[in-house]
Amino acid sequence: MSATTIHFVRHGKVFNPDHLLYERLPDFHLSNRGRRMAEATGAYIAANPQMNTVAAVYSSPLDRTRETAGAILEALNRVRAERGEGELELITDERVIEAENEFRGKRIGHGEGALWKNGNWKLVLNLYKPSWGESYRHIAERMDAFAREKVAQYPGQQIVVVSHESPIWSYRHMLETGHPEHWMFLRRTALASVTSVTYDNETGRVMSITYVDPAADVK
């Protein structure tokens, strides 16, 4: 039986001293700790013989995901060079981008421009259309469209996809429960963590979902 595994990786910690909701804003890069997280996850993937044979590495087009994917590619390409294989290059795809956020640029916490002013906090309680405006279902469905395309494109292989907390968890929740709606504070998608989904190539059925947090101890 042929199966494809997609390893969905959340990006590392972002440098955000003003505590803004950066969403899809440009120029939000990994912090020093975030780079170490990405390197730790890259090292974990490269050292794992069940993962270091990936056929491709994808990411959302945002800075933090491309930088995380870059660290993973460096680790993988070192292993590939030892095996006499050519280098992988990063491929970006809009379908795995961060959720659209109506409050991008707002500050989390207190002070001028804080998210919680003027009753905006009430929108967070709406599970079907959260504060960012894009529904969980739309997020999960675009992730699924990407995944199903890649399962057909890479039969019997595996790929790495660097994305964001909300898309990864919304998609996982839909696969596990049949609906993507969830309470955001109960997500299990740590920074630089890996959520691996394996699909049967003949039926498209999800065979397994596993989760690891290689950067948990990175300071």
N, C-alpha and C positions, 0 to 999 in steps of 0.2 A: 504494500500500500504506500503510495506516494503522499508526502505531506510537505507543506511549506510553513515555516515559522517566521513570524515578524516580531522582532524585538523592539518594542516601543520604549524609548528612553526619554525621560524628562530632562530638560536642560539643568545645568548647575546654577548655583546661587548668583544673582545679578547684583551689580554695584548700583545701589539705589539709596543714597544717603538722605534724600528728601522724602522717602517713603511714598512715592507716587504710584498710582495705578498706571503702569506703563503700557499694558496691553500690546497694541501693535505699533507703538511709537518707535521711531528709529533711534539708534545710538544708545541703547541700553545693553551694555556688555556684561560679560561675566566679571565678577569680583575676583580677587586673588584666591579666595577660598573656592569660588565657583570653578576656576580653572583647575584647582587641585581635585575638586570633585569629578570634573570631566575626565581628568587624567586617571583617577582611581577607577572609574567605570570603564574607561578604555583599556586599562591594564587588566581588569577582570575579564572583559570580553576576549581580549587577545590571548589570555592564558588558558581560556576554556576551550578544549578541543571540540566541544559540541557547538561552540558559537563562533570560533575564529575562522570558519570557512564561509562566512557570509558573502553573498554574491554582489551586494550593493549597499550603499549607505545613503539614506535620504534624510532631509531635514526640512522644517519650515524655513521660509526665507528670512526670518528675523535674526538679528545679530547673535543673540544668546544661544539659539539653537545651532546656528552654523558654527559658532565657536566650540560648542560642546561636541558637535559632530567632527570638527577638525581634530580634536584631541583623540577621539575614538579612531579616526582614520589613521592618524600617526601610529598608534599602537598596532592596529591591524596591518598596516603596510610594512611595518618592521617584520612581523611574522610572515607575511606574504613574500618579502624579499628573501628570507631564510629558506623558503620553500621554492624559490625560483619563479614566483608568480608576479605578474604585473601589478602596478598600483591601482587601487580603487580611487575614484574621484567622487566628490560630493555632488549629489543631485538634489535640487530643492523642488518642493511641491506645495502649492498654495493650500491644498486640501487639508494639510496637517498643521495649519497655522493656529495661533492663539484665538480664543473666542473673541468675537467683536464686542467691544465695551463702550457703552455710551458715556461712561465717566472717565475715560482715559485722561490722564493728566491731573486727576483729583488726588488729593493727599489722603492717605490712610491715617486716621487718628484725629487730632484736634487742629485748630487754627484756621486761618483763611484758606478757603478752597477745600476744606475737609469733605470727604465723601458723605459722612453721616449727617451733614447739615441739611436743612430744608426738607426733612422727611425722606431723603433718598434711601435711607437704610431699609425702609419698608419694602423696597423692590427686591431686596435680597431674599425675602421670605417667599417670593413667588418661584416655586420650583420649575415651572414650565417656561417662564420667561424671566430668567434671573437678571441681576442688575446690569449685565453687559448687553442685554437686548437680544442676543442670539439665543434661541432656545436650545436646550440640551439635545433635543431630537435632531435639530439641524446639524449641530456639532457632530453627534454620533454618526449620522447618516453620511456626512462628507468623509469622515474617517473610514467608514465601512466601504464606501465607494473606492477610496484609495486602496484599502487592504485587499478587496476582492480583485481589483485590477492586477495588483502585484502577485497575488496567489496564482493567477493565471499566467502571469509573465515569468514567474520563477518557480515552476513546478519542482517539488522535491528539494528546494533550496531554502535559504534563510536570508533575511535582510535586516538591517538596522534602520530604524526611523526615529529621529530625534524630534520630539514635539513638546507639548506643554501639559500642565496638570489637568486642566479642564477637558481638553479633547481626549486625552488618554483615559481618564477615569470615566467620562461620559460614555465612551465607546465600550470600555470593559463592563460597565454597569449594564448597558443594553445587551451585551452578549450573555451576561450571567443571569439577568433577571427578566429580560424581554422588554424593558423600558429604560431609557437613559436618565430619567429624572432621579435626583438624589439630593441629599443634604450635604452641602459643600464642605462642611467641617468634619465630615466622616470619610473623606477621601483617603485612600492609601496609595499615594503617589509621591514619595519623597523626592527631593532634589537629586538628580542624576540616577534615579532608580530605573530598573528595567522590568517592564511588564511584557512577557513573551506569550504570544498567541499562536497556537499551531492549528492549521486548517487541513482537512482532508482534501486532496486535490480532485478527487472524483466527485465528491458530494458537496464540497464547500463547508461541511460541518466543522464546527470548532471542536477540536479533540481535547485541548487542554489550555489552561491559562496559569502561568506561574509568575512569581514576583520575587525580585531580589533587590537589595539596597546596598550596592558595593561601596558607596561613599558615606555610609552612616557614621563612620568614625573620623571623617576628615574635619579638621579644625581650621 
